[in-house]
Amino acid sequence: MNLVGILPYVQIMLSVILVLSILLQQSGAGLGGALGGGDGGSFHSTRRGFEKFLFYLSIVCGILFALTAFLAIILSKQI
C-alpha cells in the first residue's frame, strides 16, 4: 500500500483525535459561557495537567491534519 492509499486513513484518525481533544477541553466559564452567559467568576488563564496536554494535542493534530491535507492535494496532482 502506498502513501496515497494510507493518507485518508491518517486524516480520519487525526480528525477524530482533533475533535475529541477539542470537545474534552473545559473552559473556565463552563456551559453558561459557551452559550453566551457567564458569571464572570473564577476563570484561570493557566492550563495545568491534562488540560495542558489536550491543548497541545489539539494544536499538534490541527497542524498535522493541515499538512496531510496539503500533501494529499500535492500527491493527487502528480497522479
Secondary structure, DSSP 8 states (H G I E B T S, - for coil): --HHHHHHHHHHHHHHHHHHHHHH---SSHHHHHTT------------THHHHHHHHHHHHHHHHHHHHHHHHHHHHH-
